[in-house]
Amino acid sequence: MDPSGMYPLGFHPTETVLAHDSGTRLAKHYTRRECPPKYYLIDLGLSRRYNPDNGIPAEMPIEGEDHTVPEFKGEGATRPANLYPTDLYYLGNFVKERFMMKFTNFEFMADLAKYMTQGDPFKRPTIDEVVNCFDGIIRSLSSVKLRSPLIEPGTHGFWEAFDYGIHFLFHELPDSMRGLPAIPDPGNFSSLCRILY
């Protein structure tokens, strides 16, 4: 992530809320909504590029960090296959493991993640279907839901509610009144997915 727009004067290397040349002064910063950062995809060592004119590619399974892919079990591990459905499985399982299992209010992604991680790779959606479904999910959520923080299990006490109330009052409400969107442009996600596929 390139945070130079969000932090025009930089920030301290270990205490990121502080200015880079100070141990006490807060860093001047903007929110992601005010100045969306630029994200870079790195570590593409296992990636492949295919010419769409050559039809659907078939490759031997390339197992990454996620060892739960159903089609890599048994005989599937020894046959070339179209790995696009596998990529969708990886993405859906990432959402499940990194967000849905760690936060109690990410349930709105449950159906899409389940669709993407079906055991039968031929029943998984295409990337266009995923993007359209994701766009529909985002459009269906209220501004309050999109502005709410991720909540870890067991953090529904008084102080957490109070902390969120303060955050909403001083950050989310003013941003909303200034007309800033609840989240940075979700169209960027759609564009990225279509570029990758």
C-alpha positions as CSV (number, residue, x, y, z in Angstrom):
1,M,0.0,0.0,0.0
2,D,1.3,3.5,-0.8
3,P,0.1,5.7,2.0
4,S,1.8,8.9,0.8
5,G,-1.6,10.5,0.0
6,M,-3.0,9.7,3.3
7,Y,0.1,10.8,5.2
8,P,1.6,13.6,3.1
9,L,4.4,14.3,5.6
10,G,5.1,10.7,6.4
11,F,4.8,8.9,9.7
12,H,7.0,7.4,12.4
13,P,8.3,3.9,11.3
14,T,7.1,2.1,14.5
15,E,4.4,4.4,15.9
16,T,2.4,5.1,12.8
17,V,0.1,7.6,14.5
18,L,3.0,9.9,15.2
19,A,4.9,12.2,12.8
20,H,8.1,10.7,11.3
21,D,10.4,13.3,13.0
22,S,8.6,13.2,16.4
23,G,8.0,10.9,19.3
24,T,5.0,12.9,20.5
25,R,3.4,14.9,17.7
26,L,0.5,13.2,15.8
27,A,1.1,12.6,12.1
28,K,-1.0,14.7,9.7
29,H,-3.2,12.3,7.9
30,Y,-6.4,11.8,5.9
31,T,-8.8,8.9,5.9
32,R,-9.0,6.3,3.1
33,R,-12.2,8.0,2.0
34,E,-10.6,11.4,1.8
35,C,-7.5,10.2,0.0
36,P,-7.8,6.5,-1.1
37,P,-4.3,4.8,-1.0
38,K,-2.9,3.0,-3.9
39,Y,-2.6,-0.8,-3.4
40,Y,0.0,-3.0,-5.1
41,L,-0.3,-6.7,-5.6
42,I,3.0,-8.3,-5.0
43,D,4.6,-11.8,-4.7
44,L,3.1,-13.2,-7.9
45,G,5.6,-16.0,-8.1
46,L,3.0,-18.7,-8.6
47,S,0.9,-16.7,-11.1
48,R,0.5,-17.5,-14.8
49,R,-0.6,-15.4,-17.8
50,Y,-2.8,-17.0,-20.4
51,N,-3.8,-15.8,-23.9
52,P,-7.7,-15.9,-24.0
53,D,-7.4,-16.8,-27.7
54,N,-6.0,-20.2,-26.7
55,G,-9.2,-21.2,-24.8
56,I,-9.5,-22.4,-21.2
57,P,-6.1,-23.1,-19.8
58,A,-5.2,-26.4,-18.1
59,E,-2.4,-26.6,-15.6
60,M,-1.3,-29.1,-13.0
61,P,-2.4,-28.0,-9.5
62,I,-0.2,-25.4,-7.9
63,E,-0.7,-25.6,-4.2
64,G,-0.2,-22.3,-2.3
65,E,-0.6,-21.5,1.4
66,D,-4.3,-22.7,1.5
67,H,-4.2,-26.5,1.7
68,T,-8.0,-26.9,1.8
69,V,-8.8,-26.8,-2.0
70,P,-11.1,-29.8,-2.7
71,E,-9.9,-30.4,-6.2
72,F,-6.3,-30.9,-5.0
73,K,-7.3,-34.0,-3.0
74,G,-7.1,-37.5,-4.4
75,E,-6.9,-38.0,-8.1
76,G,-7.4,-34.3,-8.7
77,A,-3.9,-33.6,-7.6
78,T,-2.5,-35.5,-10.6
79,R,-4.6,-34.1,-13.4
80,P,-4.3,-30.8,-15.3
81,A,-7.3,-28.6,-14.7
82,N,-8.7,-25.1,-15.2
83,L,-7.4,-23.2,-12.2
84,Y,-9.6,-20.2,-12.4
85,P,-12.2,-21.8,-10.1
86,T,-9.4,-22.6,-7.7
87,D,-8.4,-19.0,-7.6
88,L,-12.0,-18.1,-6.7
89,Y,-12.0,-20.8,-4.0
90,Y,-8.8,-19.2,-2.6
91,L,-10.4,-15.8,-2.5
92,G,-13.6,-17.0,-1.0
93,N,-11.8,-19.0,1.7
94,F,-9.6,-16.0,2.5
95,V,-12.7,-14.0,3.2
96,K,-14.1,-16.8,5.4
97,E,-10.9,-17.3,7.4
98,R,-9.6,-13.7,7.7
99,F,-12.9,-11.9,8.2
100,M,-15.9,-14.1,8.8
101,M,-14.2,-16.3,11.4
102,K,-12.6,-13.3,13.2
103,F,-15.4,-10.7,13.2
104,T,-19.1,-11.0,14.1
105,N,-20.5,-8.4,11.8
106,F,-19.1,-9.7,8.4
107,E,-22.1,-12.0,7.9
108,F,-23.2,-10.1,4.8
109,M,-20.4,-11.9,2.8
110,A,-21.5,-15.4,3.9
111,D,-23.5,-16.4,0.9
112,L,-20.9,-15.1,-1.6
113,A,-18.1,-16.8,0.2
114,K,-20.1,-20.1,0.4
115,Y,-20.8,-19.8,-3.4
116,M,-17.1,-19.3,-4.1
117,T,-15.9,-22.2,-2.0
118,Q,-18.2,-25.0,-3.2
119,G,-16.6,-28.4,-3.3
120,D,-17.3,-28.8,-7.0
121,P,-15.2,-26.3,-8.9
122,F,-17.7,-26.4,-11.9
123,K,-20.4,-25.0,-9.6
124,R,-18.3,-22.0,-8.5
125,P,-19.1,-18.6,-10.0
126,T,-17.1,-16.8,-12.7
127,I,-15.2,-13.7,-11.7
128,D,-17.8,-11.5,-13.4
129,E,-20.5,-13.2,-11.3
130,V,-18.4,-12.6,-8.1
131,V,-17.9,-8.9,-9.0
132,N,-21.6,-8.4,-9.8
133,C,-22.7,-10.2,-6.6
134,F,-20.2,-8.1,-4.5
135,D,-21.4,-4.9,-6.1
136,G,-25.0,-5.9,-5.2
137,I,-24.0,-6.7,-1.6
138,I,-22.3,-3.3,-1.2
139,R,-25.3,-1.5,-2.7
140,S,-27.7,-3.3,-0.3
141,L,-25.8,-2.3,2.8
142,S,-26.7,0.9,4.7
143,S,-24.2,3.7,5.2
144,V,-24.2,3.0,8.9
145,K,-23.3,-0.7,8.3
146,L,-20.6,0.3,5.8
147,R,-19.2,2.8,8.3
148,S,-19.3,0.4,11.3
149,P,-16.0,-1.1,12.6
150,L,-15.3,-4.8,12.4
151,I,-16.3,-6.4,15.8
152,E,-14.4,-9.2,17.3
153,P,-16.3,-11.9,19.3
154,G,-16.7,-10.9,23.0
155,T,-16.4,-7.2,22.4
156,H,-20.0,-6.1,22.8
157,G,-19.6,-4.5,26.2
158,F,-20.3,-1.0,27.4
159,W,-16.8,0.4,26.6
160,E,-16.8,-1.0,23.1
161,A,-20.2,0.6,22.4
162,F,-19.0,3.9,24.0
163,D,-15.8,3.8,21.9
164,Y,-17.8,3.2,18.7
165,G,-20.2,6.0,19.6
166,I,-17.3,8.4,20.1
167,H,-15.7,7.3,16.8
168,F,-18.9,7.6,14.9
169,L,-19.6,11.1,16.4
170,F,-16.2,12.5,15.6
171,H,-15.2,10.6,12.4
172,E,-18.0,8.9,10.6
173,L,-20.7,11.5,11.1
174,P,-18.6,14.5,9.9
175,D,-17.4,12.4,6.9
176,S,-21.0,11.6,6.1
177,M,-22.0,15.2,6.3
178,R,-19.1,16.2,4.0
179,G,-20.5,13.8,1.4
180,L,-17.6,11.3,1.6
181,P,-18.6,7.8,0.7
182,A,-18.8,5.1,3.4
183,I,-16.0,3.1,1.7
184,P,-13.5,4.0,-1.0
185,D,-14.9,3.4,-4.5
186,P,-15.9,-0.3,-4.7
187,G,-15.6,0.0,-8.5
188,N,-11.8,-0.2,-8.0
189,F,-12.3,-3.7,-6.7
190,S,-14.4,-4.6,-9.7
191,S,-11.8,-3.2,-12.1
192,L,-9.0,-5.0,-10.3
193,C,-10.8,-8.4,-10.5
194,R,-11.5,-7.9,-14.2
195,I,-7.8,-7.0,-14.9
196,L,-6.6,-10.1,-13.0
197,Y,-9.0,-12.4,-14.9
